[in-house]
Amino acid sequence: MRFALVNPNWSYAGSVYFGCREPHLPLELAYSRALLERAGHDALVIDAQLHALGLAELRERVRAFAPDFIVVTTAPTYLFWRCPPPELRVPRETLAALRGSAPTLVAVGPHPSVTPGAALRKLGADVAVLGECEEILVALGAVEREAWARVPSIAWIDRGRSSGVVRAQGGPHASRLEELPPLRWTSDVIRRHRHHHHRFDAPVRAPGAELEATRGCPYRCAFCNKETFRNRYRKRPLDVVLDELDGLLAQGVEYVYFIDEIFLPDRALLDALARRHVGFGVQLRIDNWSAELIDLLGRAGCRSIEAGVESISERGRAALDKQSALSTQELAERLIYAKRRVPFVQANLLDARTDDRAAVEEWRARLHRHGVWANKPVPMFPYPGSPGYRARWGVPDDRAWERAHAHYLAEYGELSDLQDAQPRALEALEAEAGGG
């Protein structure tokens, strides 16, 4: 079988999306390609964002490959599955442009994982993968459509006697990280990848890349959208991570960003990074890092830390189920210490409507005086698939994304310092795409 694995050419006008808008390596598609090729299939990753492809040029490239399956993701790389654009405008217009280019259209990503019926209908896809997609795509390629009922962790719209009924089996899939090989990228892809994600200490002189050492998180914070994908904490074998990293370094990469949901202390990995003299960025909880471990992190080459603090009060952190081991004062001291060892340190704050604004500004000002950046509290989007959504509305249904989006727009009338335009209604954004 032949699989065209498509990363859309993302645009975010009118979206509440907070993530980085630069192209990032589509790791989930590259893993899928590797496993599909291992199983004897032909697979091609087409990154429309990195190559700035319009819909006509994307359609031309896909049709030239003559695939049996077209796979389109609903979030711009694994790094942003937890905080994707809520609307399906871009993947919807992408699949509409590719309809007729292959017998089977497949949707993967956070939307089909959480609300498969809604995603299938909006996108006009034939089948959706629930959870992490790498191994499930291989399973789909091994059977005829009539045997989809034997494939776990998928949903599809029955076109037969029960026309229009969504069929689903199994829960969200969690891939076996030990089965995922070191990824390889073409020189052209690496040469184009000039973005150094969340790096602010130095100008870009050479390519950057994204890399994964672990997947999932052992915590269950109320705001985190991970219950139907990238949930259970797992580690990739160290030798595989280093093999992939060494390949990137050989291609001229000088900075990597670990997309891990939570970068936990790992002395063996940090020692190996120190020997390679590569800069890197991470997301972590500062309460997991002692002064000694922060020293090791700095010596290993860390250039950027995003530290999830979320709330400056113990009451606020408890409301978010942060389970922090440190007091607010201790968190500040640990962040300030980290800034002495790492060039850029950010304390991420959410607007959980529990903290006094004056106290927040005072806390932010203190950190800023010590060189630690603390953002203004970001409005908290209740992503379907997060504990916070479930506590408010229950199990996500086909209107979950619309419900969460409307609540967000009604609750937060002001823009955050991470937004540059007023968000628009989800239905209006998706209507622009047509298709479906």
N, C-alpha and C positions, 0 to 999 in steps of 0.2 A: 504494500500500500504506500501511497504518497501523501505526506502531510505538509501543508503550508501553515506555518506557525506565525501568526501575524500580531505584531505590536502596533496598534493604530497610531496615527499622527495626532497626538493629543493636543487639544486646545481647551482653555478653561474659562472663556468669557462668560460671566454671569454665574459662575459656580461658587459654592462655599468652600471649595477645595483649598486646604492649607499647605499641601505638600509642595516640594520643590518642582519647578516647571521645566527644568532642564532634562534632556534625554539621559536615561540611566540604562544600564545593561539589563535586558529582560531575562533575568536568571531562570525564571520558571520555564520559559520557552527553550532556553539553551539546555537545561536539564532534560526536558522532554525530548529534544532532538537527539541527545546522546543515548537515551534509553530506547528510543524508536529505532535508531540506526543499529544499536546492539541487537535488537530483535529482528533485524533484517529488512526494515522499512526504509524508504527514502524520506528525508525530512529537510525542510528548508525554513530557516528563520528569516522573516522579512520585517525589519524594524522601520516602519514608515516614519516614526518620529525622528530617529537618528539621521535618516537619509532624506528627511523633508519631502516625502512623497505625497503628491496629491492623489485623490481617489482614482482618477483615470490611470495614472502611472502605476499605482498599487495594483489595480485590477489587471493591467497588462502584465506585470511581473508574475502575479499569481497564475494567470491563465497560461503563461509560457511554461510554467512548471507542471501544469496539468494535474492538479492534486485530486486525490479521492476524498480527503478531509481538509477543510479549512478550519483552523483553530484561532479564535480571537479572544484576547483577554480583556476583562472589564476594569482593569486597574493598571496604571503605568508602572510595572515591575513589582516583584514581591515586596520591595521596600515599602510600598504604599498600599498593600492589601488591607492593612488595618485602618487606613484613613483615605479611602479612594474618593474621587468625585462621586457624590451620591447619584447623580443623574447618569443615564446610559446614552446620552446624546452621541458621543463620539463612537463607541463600539456599535451603536445602532446604525449610524450612517455608514460605517465601515462595512458591516455585514450586508447592508442594503446594496452597496456598490459591488460587492463580491457575489451576490446571489446569482446562481446559474453557472458559477465558475468551478463548482465541485458538487458531487452528489450529496455530501454531508457537511453541514455547518455545525461547529462545536463551540460552545461558550465555556470559558473557564474564568475563575476569579471570584472575588468576594460576593458579588451580586447573585450569581447562580448558586453559590454555596449556601447562602442564607435564605434566599427567596427564589428557588429554581423555577416555579411556575410563572411568576411575574417576569423573570429574566428571559425565559424562553419565549413568552408571548411578545414582549417588547422588542426583542432582538430578531425574532423570526428564525431562531436557531432550531436545529433538529434535535440536539442533545446537549445537556449541560453536565459538567463535572462538579460533584459535590466535594469541596475541600481541595487538597493539594493534587495537582493534575498529572504529574509526571508518569506515574505507574498506571493510572487509569487510561490514559491515552493509548498506551501499549495494549492494554486489555481490549479497548475498542477496536483497535486495528487487527485483532486476532479473530474476530467473529463477524458474521453477517448481521445485518440490521435485525433480521428475524430472531436473533439470539441475544439481543441487548438485555433481555431479562436476566441473563446469567452474569452480566457485568456489574460489579458492586459500585456503589457511590456515583451513580448517574441518575439523571431524570430526563424524560423526553415526553413529547406530546404524541399520544397514540393517534396515528393517522388512519387506523383500521376501523373495526366495528365500533369502538368507543372514541370516535373522532373528537379531538379537542381535550380529552382527559389527560392530565399529567400523570405519568407513571414514574415512580421513583423507588429505588431500593438501596438499602444500606445507609449508613451515616456518612458524615464527612470523612474523607480519606486522609490519613497521615502517612506520608511517604517514609520509607526506610532510608535514612540518610546514609547508611553504610553502603547502599546500592548506588548512590549517585556519584558518578566519576568526577575527576577534576575537569572543569570546563575549559574549553579552548575557543578563542575568538580569532577571527581573521585579522590580519594587520590593518586592513582598511577600517574595520570597526573600531579597533583600539586607537588608531590615528585620529578618527573623528571624535572620540570620546574625550573631549578636553575639559569636561566638568569635574571639579574636585568637590564632591558633595560635602556641604557644611564645613568647608575649610575657609578660613579668613586670615590666616597668619602670613601668607606669602602669595605672590602672583603665580599664576599657572605657567609653568615652563615646559611641562611634559604631560602626557595623557594620565588620566585617572581611571579608576575602575571601582566596581562594587564586588563584594565577596561575602560569602556566608560561612561562618564557623559553627554556628548553632542555629536551631530553629525552635520557636516556641518560647514559653515563659512559665516558670513555676508559680507566679503570682496570678491573682484573679481580680485585678482592679476593675471597679465598676464601669469605667469609661472605655475599657480596652475592647476593641472589636476583633476578637481572635477565637471565639469559641467554635467556629465552624471551619477553621483552617489555621495552620501554624500555631497550634494551641499547646500540645504536649511538648515539654522541653526535651530536646535531643541534641547530641553533638555529632558533627562530622568527624571521621577519623583524622587525626592530626596530620598524618602523612599525606592524605588527600588534599587537605587545605593548603599545605605547604607546596605540594606539587602544582596546584592551581596558581598559587601566588608566584611561584618561581617562573611559571610560564608568562604571567603578566609582566613581571620584572624584565624578563628577556625581551619583551616587546616594547620596552621603554616606559612602562608605567612607573610613576614615582610616588603615587598616593592611592590608597585603597580605603574604601568605606565599608566597614562591617555592617551589613544590614540586620544583624541579629536583633531580635526584639529586646533582648537584655544581654549585654556583654558582661559576663560574670568573670571573676578572677580565674585565670588559667596560667599558672607559672610556665608550663611547658610551651604554650603558644607564645607568651610574651617573651620568653628567652629566645625563641626561634625568630621572632620579629626583630628583636634587638640585633641579632647577627646579620640580618638582611638590610638594615639601614633604610627602611621604607617608612614613609609617613602614613598615618592612618587615623581614621575617625571612628567613634563608637557612640552607641546609646547605652546608658547604664543607670543604675540606681546608686547614688553616691554612698548610701548607707551600707552597701556591700563591700566598700573599699576602705581599708585602713590606710594610715599614712604610709606604712611600708609598701603596701600594694600600689598605692598611687605613685610612689617613687619608682616602682618597677614599671608601671604603665608609662610614665614619662620617659624612662630610659629606653623602653622598647620602641619609641618613635611616635607615640600618640600626639596628634596635633589638634584634635577637636573632640570635645565631650558634650553630648546632649544628656543632661541629667534630669530625670523625671522627678520633680518635687511636687508639682500639681497644686498644693495648697500650703500656705505659710502657717496654718494653725493645725494643732493636733485634731481638733474637731472636724476640720475640713478633710484632712487626710483619712480620718476614720470613716467619714461619709463616703469617701471614694474607695474604701477598702484597700488603702495603700499598705497597711501593716508595716509602717516605718519603724525601724529599730532605733532611730535617733530623734531627739527633740528638734524643734525648729532652730534653736541656737546652735546645736551640734551640726545640723545640716549646713547651715551657713558657714560655720568654721571649716567643715570638710570641703566645701566648694571653694572657699578662699585658699585653702591649702593646695587643692588640685590646680588652681590657677598658677601657683608658683612652679609647677612641674609641667603643665600642658599649656600651649600658647592660647587656646581659646576654650573657654568653659561657659556653657549656657545652662541656666536653671529654667526648665520648662514649667510654666504655670498655667493652670486651667481656671476658668471662671465657674466655680461650683456654687456660687451664690451663698457662700458661708463666711467669707473673710471680709473684714473691714477694709475699705478701699484705702484709707489713710495709712493703715498698718502695712498694707501691701506695698504702697509707694515708699514708705520708710524702709522696708526690708529690701526692696529693689535698689533704692539709693545706696544703702550700705554695701550691697554686693558690687554695684557699679563702681564705687570708690576703690574697691579692691580689684577691679578689672574683670569681674564676673558679669556676664550679660544675663539679665533676667527679663524675659519678655513681659509685657502687660498680659494679664490673664486672658487666655484665649477662650472665646465662647465654646462651650462643650457640646459637640454634636452627638446626639444619642444614636449611635450607629446600630442598626439592626444586627443582631449577633453579639451585642455587648450585654453584660449583666445589667447595666443601667437601663437599656431599652426594655429588657425583659421585666425588670422590677416595675417599670411604669406602665407597660402595655401588654405584657405577656409574650407568648411565642410569636415571632414575626409572621405576618400573613402577607398576601400579595400586595397590600397597600402600605407595607412597613416603611419603605423608603420615603413615600409621599408623606406619611404621618410624621416621621422623624424630621423631615425637611421643613414642613409647615410649622411644627413646634419650634424649631430652631429660629426660623424667621420671625415668628411671633414673640419669642422669648428675648431675643437679642436685637434691639433696634439700632445698635451702634456697630460700626466696623471695628475689627481688631487691628492692631498695627501690622498684621500679616496679610491684610486684605487691601486691595486698591480700588474696588468697585462694589457697589451694592449688589448682593446676590439676587438672582431671580428665582421665581417659583420653579420647582422641579418639572412640573407638567409642561410649562412653557419651554424649558430647555429641551426636553425630549421631543416635543412636537416639532421643533426645528429640524430634527433629523429625518422625519418621515419614516418610510420603511416599515418593518414589522409586519 
